[in-house]
Structure formats: C-alpha cells, structure tokens
C-alpha cells in the first residue's frame, strides 16, 4: 500500500458535480462542446450528469439529452448519477452504460441530499441496482460524507465501512469515498481508506475530493502513497453539493494532472489542452476559476517526468 502507482485514472466531473451548483445555466450545446473537448484532451472517463428532478438541480435538466448524444458512440466511460429506480429507468432509456449510485454515510447529509436517512436511501437504491444489473450496466458507487458531514461532524469509520459493505453486496465494480465538504485531511484519508481496504480488498477504490480548506492536493498525495489510482476532479476547480452547506469546489483537474505529471505518474491527459478548455469554461461562466494554474499567466512548464501514455479504465 505504500507504493506510488505508475498511472492514475481521472474522472472529469465538470458536467455533473462541477456545474450543478453554478448560477449560470449552461446550454446543452456548450456542455457537449466541453465534453468533446475533454475527450480530445485525453480524458477516458467523464461524469456527464445526474437523473434528478430539474426543480432540485436545474443544471441537470438536460442529462437525458446529453446521455443520448454522448453515449450513442461511446468510446469512453460516460457516467450518469442515479438515486432511485426512476432515475435508473431514465438512464437506461437514454442509453447510459456506466452509472453511479451515491449514498451518504451520515444521516444528516442523507436527509438533505436524498430526503431520507442513510438506511432508507440504501433501500431505495435496491430496485434501481437490480434494474441496472439486469441490463448489464457497469455500476460504480460513491459514499458521500465519508470523512466529515456538515450536519453531523466527523463520520465514524465504522459507519463508512458498513455503508461500503452494503454497497459491495449490490455488486458494484468500483467504490469511491467522497470528501463532500472538503474538510478532511491526510490523516482522515489514511484512516478511512485503510479501514475500507481491510474489508474490501477486492474492489477498486477511488476518491472524490473537494478543496474547501485547500487540503485536496495533500489528500491526493496521501492517497497516492496508499496506492489509490482513481480520482474525480473538475476542470478549474468548480463545483460543490447544493445540499451540503459550505461545500466548495472539487480538486481542479488541471492542478491534479499537473501534480501527477510532476510526480512522474501517467494520466494520459494533455494539460495544455486542459488549460485551453479551462479558459473557455471561464468565459462561459463569466468568472475567474479557482485552480492554481488559472492564476498562472503562461502555460505550465513542460516536465521531463511527465508521462502521458493512455491509461486503461
């Protein structure tokens, strides 16, 4: 667990977690342009939207159209998020072949995000998982508030392990642990990852990190030393959960790729192209973005150690 991976898989969550909290409604055509740009930059895994009621998350109202367009000629892992059976049916109708389900480890966030405590949210997902499994859809799962909850405080490790165990029983292919409000530090990451790994050594583990307190890069570094090779990130560091008070943006994809390349870890992603896309996104949203590279007036310095060979999903 102490060995650094030679390569990592980065899932770009701009189109879902990134945009869901933005006040500017981004047209579907612009979302598609961003998606194709990200794929051309070397991303092989994108989160493209969530099947939720548009009144709760207006930015996700066009997820059906995005999935129908992008998944038709799918050459990458294009994930959509579902919370219940109705969302699963919409995902299948739109042609989605990669679906993520999400459960909060804490009851407080589960009530805010899903409207019910964790146990009930889990039960609500069972028919959705059965439907998706029957259709041979690849299912990944995310444990929200796996480290800290804005309502309940620090999340007990045992509770995270219990939720992860139940998700494993659903037959998921990948498990992600989310620092939903960006309040975790490296110690939280080591403690929780170690505990979950002890119970589920057979399931690939990834992290979904936010950068509220500027700790996301440190948490990535800790995770890399634990052998984690899957990370979610959002271009320019945008995003956050609309149902988690105080949540700030995700770790920035451009910063994460830059960090990995400095460490000689392959991502398969062209950071120069990411910077160009980030500038386009900045103009689209009409505001300055929060990644560290966004504050640099020039392109990133080329690195001898950077390895950009394709990374298998």
C-alpha positions in Angstrom: 0.0 0.0 0.0 3.0 2.3 0.3 4.0 2.1 -3.4 3.1 5.0 -5.7 1.1 4.0 -8.7 2.7 4.4 -12.2 -0.5 5.7 -13.6 -3.9 7.0 -12.4 -7.4 7.3 -13.9 -9.0 10.7 -13.6 -12.8 11.1 -14.0 -13.8 14.5 -15.0 -16.9 15.6 -13.1 -17.3 19.1 -14.6 -20.6 18.4 -16.3 -22.2 17.0 -13.2 -20.7 18.0 -9.9 -18.9 20.9 -11.4 -21.9 22.7 -13.0 -24.7 21.6 -10.6 -24.1 24.4 -8.2 -23.4 27.2 -10.8 -26.0 30.0 -11.0 -25.5 30.3 -14.8 -27.4 27.7 -16.7 -25.1 26.3 -19.4 -26.8 25.4 -22.7 -26.7 21.8 -23.8 -24.7 22.7 -26.9 -21.9 24.2 -24.8 -21.9 21.2 -22.5 -21.5 18.9 -25.5 -18.6 21.1 -26.8 -16.9 20.9 -23.4 -17.4 17.1 -23.3 -15.9 16.5 -26.7 -13.0 18.9 -25.8 -12.3 16.9 -22.7 -12.3 13.6 -24.6 -9.9 15.1 -27.2 -7.6 16.2 -24.3 -7.2 12.5 -23.3 -9.9 12.0 -20.6 -11.3 8.5 -20.8 -13.9 8.9 -18.0 -16.5 11.6 -17.7 -19.4 12.2 -15.3 -21.9 13.8 -17.6 -25.0 14.4 -15.5 -27.5 13.2 -12.9 -31.1 12.0 -13.3 -32.7 14.1 -10.6 -35.8 16.3 -10.7 -34.9 19.6 -12.5 -36.6 21.7 -9.8 -34.0 20.4 -7.3 -31.0 20.8 -9.6 -31.9 22.9 -12.7 -28.4 22.4 -14.3 -29.2 18.7 -14.7 -32.4 19.1 -16.6 -30.7 18.1 -19.9 -29.0 15.0 -18.7 -31.3 12.8 -20.9 -30.2 14.7 -24.0 -26.5 14.7 -23.1 -26.5 11.0 -22.4 -28.4 10.2 -25.6 -25.9 12.2 -27.7 -22.7 11.2 -26.0 -23.4 7.6 -25.2 -24.5 6.8 -28.8 -21.0 6.4 -30.0 -19.4 5.8 -26.6 -15.7 5.2 -26.7 -15.1 6.3 -23.1 -16.7 5.7 -19.7 -19.5 8.2 -19.5 -21.1 8.1 -16.1 -24.6 9.3 -15.0 -25.7 9.6 -11.4 -29.0 8.0 -10.2 -30.7 8.0 -6.8 -33.6 5.7 -7.3 -35.4 3.3 -9.7 -37.0 6.2 -11.7 -33.5 7.6 -12.3 -32.2 4.2 -13.3 -35.0 3.8 -15.9 -34.3 7.3 -17.3 -30.6 6.3 -17.6 -31.4 3.2 -19.5 -33.8 5.0 -21.8 -31.0 7.5 -22.6 -28.6 4.7 -23.5 -26.3 5.1 -20.4 -23.9 2.1 -19.9 -22.0 3.5 -16.9 -24.0 4.5 -13.9 -23.0 5.8 -10.5 -25.1 5.5 -7.3 -24.5 7.6 -4.2 -25.2 7.1 -0.6 -24.3 9.4 2.3 -22.5 7.8 5.2 -24.1 10.3 7.6 -27.8 10.6 8.2 -27.7 14.4 8.3 -26.4 14.7 4.8 -28.6 11.9 3.5 -31.7 13.7 4.7 -30.5 16.9 3.0 -29.4 15.3 -0.2 -31.8 12.3 -0.6 -34.7 13.4 1.7 -34.3 10.3 3.9 -31.8 8.7 6.4 -29.0 6.5 5.1 -30.7 3.2 5.6 -33.8 4.3 3.7 -31.7 5.8 0.9 -29.9 2.5 0.6 -33.2 0.6 0.4 -34.5 3.0 -2.3 -31.5 2.1 -4.4 -32.0 -1.7 -4.4 -34.6 -1.8 -7.2 -32.5 0.7 -9.2 -29.5 -1.6 -8.9 -31.5 -4.7 -9.8 -32.7 -2.9 -12.9 -29.3 -1.7 -14.0 -27.7 -5.1 -13.3 -30.2 -6.9 -15.4 -29.3 -4.5 -18.2 -25.6 -5.3 -17.7 -24.8 -1.7 -16.9 -21.5 -1.1 -15.2 -22.3 0.3 -11.7 -19.9 2.4 -9.5 -20.8 3.7 -6.1 -19.9 6.7 -4.1 -20.0 7.1 -0.3 -20.7 10.8 0.3 -19.6 12.5 3.6 -17.1 9.6 4.0 -14.9 11.8 6.2 -16.9 14.8 7.6 -20.5 15.8 7.4 -21.7 19.4 7.6 -24.6 18.4 9.9 -23.2 15.5 12.0 -19.5 16.3 12.2 -16.8 13.7 11.7 -18.1 10.5 10.2 -17.2 7.4 12.2 -15.1 5.0 10.2 -17.3 2.1 11.2 -20.2 3.7 9.6 -18.3 4.2 6.3 -17.3 0.6 6.3 -20.9 -0.5 7.0 -22.2 1.5 4.0 -19.4 0.3 1.8 -20.1 -3.3 2.8 -23.8 -2.9 1.8 -22.8 -1.3 -1.5 -20.5 -4.3 -2.2 -23.5 -6.6 -1.7 -25.1 -4.6 -4.6 -22.4 -6.0 -6.9 -20.7 -2.6 -7.7 -17.5 -2.6 -9.7 -15.8 0.5 -8.1 -16.2 2.3 -4.8 -15.5 6.0 -4.3 -15.1 7.8 -1.0 -16.1 11.4 -1.1 -14.9 14.3 1.0 -18.1 16.1 0.2 -17.4 19.4 2.0 -13.6 19.3 1.7 -12.9 19.2 5.4 -10.8 16.1 5.5 -7.0 16.0 5.9 -4.4 13.3 5.1 -5.0 11.6 8.5 -8.7 11.1 7.7 -7.8 9.7 4.3 -5.3 7.2 5.7 -7.6 6.1 8.5 -10.7 5.6 6.3 -9.0 4.2 3.2 -7.1 1.7 5.4 -10.3 0.6 7.2 -12.3 0.2 4.0 -9.5 -1.6 2.2 -9.2 -4.1 5.1 -12.8 -5.1 4.4 -12.9 -4.8 0.6 -9.5 -5.5 -0.8 -11.2 -6.9 -4.0 -13.0 -3.7 -5.1 -11.0 -0.8 -6.8 -11.2 2.2 -4.6 -11.2 5.9 -5.7 -11.5 9.3 -4.1 -13.8 12.3 -4.8 -12.2 15.3 -3.2 -13.2 18.9 -2.6 -10.9 21.7 -1.8 -12.8 23.9 0.7 -9.8 24.2 3.1 -7.1 23.8 0.5 -6.3 20.2 1.5 -7.3 18.3 -1.6 -3.7 18.1 -3.1 -2.4 16.9 0.3 -5.1 14.3 0.4 -4.3 13.2 -3.1 -0.6 12.8 -2.2 -1.5 10.7 0.8 -3.8 8.6 -1.3 -1.2 8.0 -3.9 1.1 6.7 -1.2 -1.7 4.3 -0.3 -1.9 3.1 -3.8 -5.1 4.8 -4.8 -5.2 5.3 -8.6 -8.7 6.7 -9.3 -9.6 10.3 -8.6 -12.5 12.6 -9.5 -11.8 16.2 -10.4 -13.5 19.2 -12.0 -11.9 21.5 -14.6 -10.9 24.8 -13.0 -11.9 23.5 -9.5 -15.6 24.3 -9.8 -18.5 22.5 -8.2 -20.0 21.6 -4.9 -23.0 19.9 -3.4 -26.1 22.2 -3.3 -27.3 20.2 -0.3 -24.1 20.5 1.8 -23.7 23.9 3.4 -20.2 25.3 3.0 -19.1 22.9 0.3 -16.6 24.5 -2.2 -15.2 23.3 -5.5 -13.7 20.0 -6.4 -10.0 19.5 -6.8 -9.1 21.1 -10.1 -8.4 18.7 -13.0 -5.7 20.9 -14.4 -4.0 21.0 -11.0 -4.4 17.3 -10.4 -2.9 16.4 -13.8 0.0 18.9 -13.2 0.7 17.3 -9.7 0.7 13.8 -11.2 3.0 14.7 -14.0 5.4 16.4 -11.5 5.5 13.0 -9.7 6.1 11.1 -12.9 2.6 9.5 -12.8 0.9 8.9 -16.1 -2.6 10.3 -16.7 -3.0 10.1 -20.5 -4.2 13.8 -20.4 -2.8 16.8 -22.2 -2.5 19.5 -19.6 -2.0 22.2 -22.3 -5.4 21.3 -23.8 -7.0 21.3 -20.4 -5.7 24.9 -19.8 -7.3 26.0 -23.1 -10.6 24.3 -22.1 -10.5 25.9 -18.7 -10.1 29.3 -20.3 -13.2 28.6 -22.5 -15.1 27.5 -19.4 -14.1 30.6 -17.6 -15.5 32.8 -20.4 -18.7 30.7 -20.4 -19.3 31.1 -16.7 -18.2 34.7 -16.7 -15.9 34.5 -13.7 -12.4 33.6 -12.6 -11.9 29.9 -11.8 -10.1 28.7 -8.7 -7.5 26.3 -9.9 -3.8 27.2 -9.1 -2.9 27.0 -12.8 -5.7 29.5 -13.5 -3.6 32.1 -11.7 -0.5 31.4 -13.9 -0.2 33.7 -16.8 1.6 31.2 -19.1 1.2 27.5 -19.9 2.6 25.0 -17.4 6.3 24.4 -17.7 7.0 21.2 -19.7 8.2 18.3 -17.4 10.7 15.7 -18.3 9.0 13.3 -15.9 5.5 13.7 -17.4 4.2 10.5 -18.8 1.0 10.9 -20.9 0.5 7.4 -22.2 -3.1 6.3 -22.3 -4.4 4.9 -19.0 -6.8 2.0 -19.2 -10.2 2.4 -17.4 
